[in-house]
Amino acid sequence: MGHRSYSFPLLLISLVFFTISLSTLNTQVPLWLKHNDFSMSQIGIVGSSYFIGNLVGAMLANWLIGKFNAKKTYSAVCGLFIVATLGLSLSMDVYSWSFWRLIIGIACAITWVIVESCILVTGSIHNRGKMLAAYMTTYYLGTVFGQALLRYFPKNILYFGLVIMTLMMLAVFFILLTYYKLPHRKRNSFNLLPMILHKPARFGLVGCVIAGMIIGSIYSLLPAYYSYLGYNDQMVANWIILLIISGVIAQTPVGWCADKFGKARLLLVEMLIAIVACLLLISHHFTILATIFFGAAIYTVYPIAMAWACQTVKKQDIVAMNQAMLLVNTLGSLIAPAVIALAMDWLGIQYLFISFMIISLYFAWLLAWNLLKSKRSDYA
């Protein structure tokens, strides 16, 4: 218990440094590409490459953790993140940047599986929800810090990479001070189909896909969207800060509401809020308020969906379910940016939020159908 007491805060500190690095890079990469006259479809390809890396990393994570343990794997992928970030400075073309973003995506996915699995395995049924809320809050705060610090980062790609290297070394330093041992699974790490097909977890898994589609598109396309509207780099960062900080503030009250009123009902309300917010953003009315509500709704979908899916499996299957959730989340993040970027190229940049509205409407329909079906079975 003593090991756990100090390991969790140190894990979160390490996560902050990792997330600051990722946050700054996720915003700066589309801006670099936009400033070098890349089209939206090319920016979408580079963005999707990052999520292909997430997909590969999600499938490799369990095997790597079992072979090298959690801390060694975490340290190694931080090193991989550094190499890939510095690699961006070697050339400015779609193919090389797609490759380096793929490598960064692999590193990120493995890191998330490690951190989330450490929390889910070491937490109890009584404190797991609080630990996940602390994790998500830390992750989003790190993202906000990254956006706020972006103005102080050098614009030169190589020097930018050297700053990232420093932050990632700090992340490695703090993870090495922790004490975490994840259980080894005898089953093949790629055998995630039983988790994905686990019927009680299906709506939680669909929620993970929806969150991946929208948040993946936000990170891949929203900076370029704001840039096309004529915003400078600092204004872009400020709007993204507002979006994410809204999600940070919403974590605790939304978690409380999910426990009190049910996860399905709350997710339905969140999707309806997201639809209204998208309508306001498309029409450019009450944009600040709409951005706040959109961020609060979208950035709380994944933790609720994750908790919903994890509560349906036994403790020994939590790591595998966590891996499956990241896998389906990544599939959403992989497909959506490329498809939405093409729609924006063909039909106009306003189709970013039109796409978000369509995705939210689809999930709202699924949730409403599920709730109606549950009520009918209760009356039967």
C-alpha positions in Angstrom: 0.0 0.0 0.0 2.9 2.3 0.7 4.3 1.8 -2.8 0.9 2.7 -4.3 0.6 5.8 -2.2 3.5 7.5 -3.8 3.5 5.7 -7.2 0.2 7.2 -8.3 1.2 10.9 -7.9 4.5 10.2 -9.6 2.8 8.4 -12.4 0.6 11.5 -12.9 3.6 13.8 -12.8 5.3 11.8 -15.5 2.0 11.8 -17.5 2.0 15.7 -17.3 5.4 16.0 -19.0 4.4 13.4 -21.6 1.1 15.1 -22.3 2.6 18.6 -22.6 4.9 17.2 -25.2 2.1 15.6 -27.1 -0.2 18.6 -26.8 2.2 21.1 -28.2 3.2 18.7 -31.1 -0.4 17.9 -32.0 -1.2 21.6 -32.5 2.1 22.6 -34.1 2.2 19.9 -36.7 -1.0 20.9 -38.6 0.1 24.6 -38.3 3.6 23.8 -39.8 1.9 21.9 -42.6 -0.6 24.7 -43.2 2.1 27.3 -43.3 4.0 25.2 -45.9 0.9 25.2 -48.1 -0.2 21.6 -47.6 -3.9 20.9 -48.5 -6.5 19.8 -45.9 -6.5 16.3 -47.4 -2.7 16.1 -46.9 -3.0 17.4 -43.4 -5.6 14.8 -42.8 -3.3 12.0 -44.1 -0.6 13.0 -41.7 -3.1 13.2 -38.9 -4.5 9.7 -39.7 -0.9 8.3 -39.8 -0.6 9.3 -36.1 -3.8 7.3 -35.4 -2.5 4.3 -37.5 0.4 4.4 -35.0 -2.1 4.4 -32.1 -3.7 1.3 -33.6 -0.4 -0.5 -34.0 0.7 0.5 -30.5 -2.6 -0.6 -28.9 -2.0 -4.1 -30.4 1.6 -4.3 -29.3 1.3 -2.9 -25.8 0.3 -6.0 -23.9 3.0 -8.1 -25.5 5.7 -5.4 -24.7 4.5 -5.0 -21.1 4.6 -8.7 -20.6 8.1 -9.0 -22.1 9.9 -5.9 -20.7 7.6 -4.8 -17.8 5.7 -1.5 -17.5 8.5 0.9 -16.5 11.0 -0.3 -19.1 8.4 -0.2 -21.9 7.3 3.3 -20.8 10.9 4.5 -20.8 11.6 2.9 -24.2 8.6 4.5 -25.9 9.4 7.9 -24.5 12.8 7.5 -26.3 10.9 6.5 -29.5 8.8 9.7 -29.2 12.0 11.8 -28.9 13.6 10.2 -32.0 10.4 10.6 -34.1 10.0 14.3 -33.0 13.5 15.1 -34.0 12.9 13.2 -37.3 10.3 15.7 -38.3 13.2 18.2 -38.9 14.8 16.1 -41.5 12.4 16.9 -44.4 9.1 18.5 -45.1 7.0 16.2 -47.2 3.8 14.1 -46.6 5.5 10.7 -46.7 8.2 11.3 -44.1 6.0 13.3 -41.8 3.4 10.6 -42.0 6.0 8.0 -41.0 7.3 10.0 -38.0 3.8 10.8 -36.9 3.0 7.0 -37.1 6.0 6.3 -34.8 4.8 9.0 -32.3 1.3 7.4 -32.4 2.8 4.0 -31.5 4.6 5.5 -28.6 1.5 7.3 -27.3 -0.8 4.3 -27.5 1.6 2.1 -25.6 2.0 4.8 -22.9 -1.8 5.2 -22.5 -2.2 1.4 -22.1 0.5 1.3 -19.4 -0.9 4.3 -17.5 -4.5 3.3 -17.6 -3.7 -0.4 -16.8 -1.6 0.6 -13.8 -4.6 2.6 -12.5 -7.3 0.0 -13.3 -5.3 -3.0 -11.9 -4.1 -1.3 -8.7 -7.3 0.6 -7.9 -10.2 -1.0 -6.0 -13.9 -0.9 -6.9 -14.3 1.9 -4.4 -11.5 4.2 -5.6 -11.1 3.3 -9.3 -13.5 5.9 -10.4 -11.7 8.6 -8.5 -8.4 7.5 -9.8 -9.7 7.5 -13.4 -11.1 11.0 -12.9 -7.7 12.2 -11.5 -6.0 10.6 -14.5 -8.3 12.2 -17.1 -8.1 15.6 -15.3 -4.3 15.3 -15.3 -4.2 14.3 -18.9 -6.4 17.3 -20.0 -4.5 19.7 -17.7 -1.3 18.6 -19.3 -2.9 19.2 -22.7 -4.0 22.7 -21.6 -0.5 23.5 -20.2 1.0 22.4 -23.5 -1.3 24.8 -25.4 -0.5 27.6 -23.0 3.3 27.0 -23.2 3.2 26.7 -27.0 3.9 30.4 -27.4 7.2 30.0 -25.6 8.4 27.0 -27.7 10.8 27.7 -30.6 9.2 27.7 -34.0 12.2 26.0 -35.6 11.3 22.3 -35.9 14.7 21.0 -34.7 14.8 23.3 -31.6 11.2 22.4 -30.9 12.2 18.8 -30.9 15.0 19.5 -28.4 12.5 21.0 -26.0 10.3 17.9 -26.4 13.4 15.8 -25.7 13.9 17.5 -22.3 10.3 17.1 -21.3 10.2 13.4 -22.2 13.4 12.8 -20.2 11.6 14.3 -17.2 8.7 11.9 -17.9 11.1 9.0 -17.9 12.8 10.2 -14.6 9.5 10.2 -12.7 8.2 6.9 -14.1 11.4 5.2 -12.9 10.6 6.3 -9.3 7.3 4.4 -9.3 6.5 0.8 -8.3 4.1 -0.9 -10.7 3.8 -4.5 -11.8 1.1 -5.4 -14.2 -0.2 -9.0 -14.4 1.1 -11.2 -17.2 -1.5 -12.7 -19.5 -1.1 -16.1 -20.9 -3.4 -15.4 -23.8 -2.1 -13.9 -27.0 -2.0 -10.1 -26.8 -3.7 -9.8 -30.2 -6.7 -11.9 -29.0 -8.9 -9.0 -28.2 -11.9 -10.2 -30.2 -13.7 -11.6 -27.1 -13.4 -8.2 -25.4 -14.6 -6.3 -28.5 -17.6 -8.8 -28.9 -18.4 -8.8 -25.2 -22.1 -7.9 -25.5 -22.6 -6.0 -22.1 -19.6 -3.7 -23.1 -20.8 -2.8 -26.6 -22.2 0.6 -25.9 -19.1 1.5 -23.8 -17.0 0.4 -26.8 -19.1 2.4 -29.2 -18.7 5.4 -27.0 -14.9 5.0 -27.2 -15.2 4.9 -31.0 -17.3 8.1 -31.1 -14.9 9.9 -28.7 -12.0 8.8 -30.9 -13.6 10.0 -34.1 -14.4 13.5 -32.7 -11.3 14.1 -30.6 -9.0 12.7 -33.2 -10.5 15.1 -35.7 -10.1 18.0 -33.3 -6.4 17.3 -32.8 -5.8 16.7 -36.5 -8.0 19.3 -38.2 -9.1 22.0 -35.8 -5.8 23.9 -35.7 -5.9 24.1 -39.5 -9.6 25.0 -39.4 -8.9 28.0 -37.2 -5.9 28.9 -39.3 -8.1 29.0 -42.4 -10.5 31.4 -40.6 -7.5 33.7 -40.3 -6.5 33.2 -36.7 -2.8 33.4 -35.8 -1.0 30.6 -34.0 -1.6 32.1 -30.5 -5.3 32.6 -31.2 -5.5 28.9 -32.3 -3.9 27.8 -29.1 -6.3 29.9 -27.0 -9.4 28.4 -28.7 -8.0 24.9 -28.1 -7.2 25.8 -24.5 -10.8 26.9 -24.0 -12.1 23.7 -25.6 -10.0 21.4 -23.4 -10.2 23.3 -20.1 -14.0 23.0 -20.5 -13.5 19.2 -20.6 -11.2 19.3 -17.5 -13.7 21.3 -15.4 -16.5 18.9 -16.5 -14.7 15.7 -15.5 -15.8 15.6 -11.8 -19.4 16.8 -12.1 -20.0 14.6 -15.1 -18.5 11.6 -13.3 -20.8 12.2 -10.3 -23.9 12.6 -12.7 -22.9 9.3 -14.4 -22.9 7.4 -11.1 -26.2 9.0 -10.0 -28.3 9.0 -13.2 -26.7 6.3 -15.2 -24.0 6.3 -17.9 -26.4 5.8 -20.9 -28.6 8.7 -19.9 -25.7 11.0 -19.3 -24.0 10.1 -22.6 -27.3 10.8 -24.4 -27.5 14.3 -22.8 -23.9 14.9 -23.8 -24.6 14.1 -27.4 -27.6 16.4 -27.5 -25.5 19.2 -26.0 -22.8 18.5 -28.6 -25.3 18.7 -31.5 -26.6 22.1 -30.3 -23.1 23.4 -29.8 -22.1 22.3 -33.3 -25.1 24.1 -34.8 -24.0 27.3 -32.9 -20.4 26.9 -34.1 -21.5 26.4 -37.7 -23.6 29.5 -37.7 -20.9 31.5 -35.7 -23.3 32.4 -32.9 -22.3 32.4 -29.2 -19.0 30.8 -30.2 -17.3 31.1 -26.8 -20.3 29.5 -25.0 -20.7 26.9 -27.7 -17.0 25.9 -27.5 -17.3 25.5 -23.7 -20.3 23.2 -24.0 -18.8 21.3 -26.9 -15.6 20.7 -25.0 -17.4 19.7 -21.8 -19.6 17.2 -23.6 -17.0 15.6 -25.9 -14.0 15.4 -23.5 -16.0 13.4 -20.9 -17.4 10.8 -23.3 -14.3 8.5 -23.2 -13.9 8.1 -19.4 -17.6 7.4 -19.0 -17.5 4.9 -21.9 -14.3 3.3 -20.4 -15.9 2.9 -17.0 -19.1 1.4 -18.6 -17.1 -1.2 -20.5 -14.7 -2.1 -17.6 -17.5 -2.7 -15.1 -18.7 -5.6 -17.3 -15.6 -7.7 -17.0 -13.6 -9.5 -14.3 -10.5 -7.8 -12.8 -8.1 -10.1 -14.6 -9.6 -9.0 -18.0 -9.4 -5.3 -17.3 -6.0 -4.8 -19.0 -7.4 -6.6 -22.1 -10.6 -4.6 -22.1 -8.5 -1.4 -21.7 -6.4 -2.5 -24.7 -9.6 -3.2 -26.7 -11.1 0.2 -25.8 -7.9 2.0 -26.9 -8.0 -0.1 -30.1 -11.5 0.8 -31.1 -10.9 4.4 -30.0 -7.9 4.5 -32.3 -9.9 3.1 -35.2 -12.3 6.0 -34.8 -9.4 8.4 -34.6 -7.8 6.8 -37.7 -10.8 6.9 -40.0 -12.5 10.1 -39.1 -9.7 12.8 -39.8 -9.0 11.5 -43.3 -12.7 11.3 -44.3 -13.6 14.6 -42.7 -10.6 16.3 -44.3 -11.7 15.2 -47.7 -15.2 16.5 -47.0 -13.7 19.8 -46.0 -11.6 20.0 -49.2 -14.6 19.2 -51.4 -17.4 21.0 -49.6 -15.9 23.6 -47.4 -14.2 24.0 -44.0 -17.6 24.3 -42.2 -18.0 20.5 -42.7 -15.8 19.9 -39.8 -18.5 20.8 -37.3 -21.2 19.4 -39.6 -19.4 16.0 -39.4 -19.2 16.3 -35.6 -22.9 16.9 -35.5 -23.7 13.9 -37.7 -21.5 11.6 -35.5 -23.1 12.9 -32.3 -26.6 12.4 -33.7 -25.8 8.8 -34.6 -24.6 8.0 -31.1 -27.5 9.8 -29.6 -29.9 7.7 -31.7 -28.2 4.5 -30.5 -28.4 5.5 -26.8 -32.0 6.6 -27.1 -32.9 3.2 -28.8 -31.1 1.3 -26.0 -32.8 3.2 -23.2 -36.2 2.7 -24.9 -35.5 -1.0 -25.3 -34.5 -1.3 -21.6 -37.8 0.4 -20.5 -39.8 -1.9 -22.7 -38.1 -5.0 -21.2 -38.8 -3.6 -17.7 -42.5 -3.3 -18.4 -42.7 -6.8 -20.0 
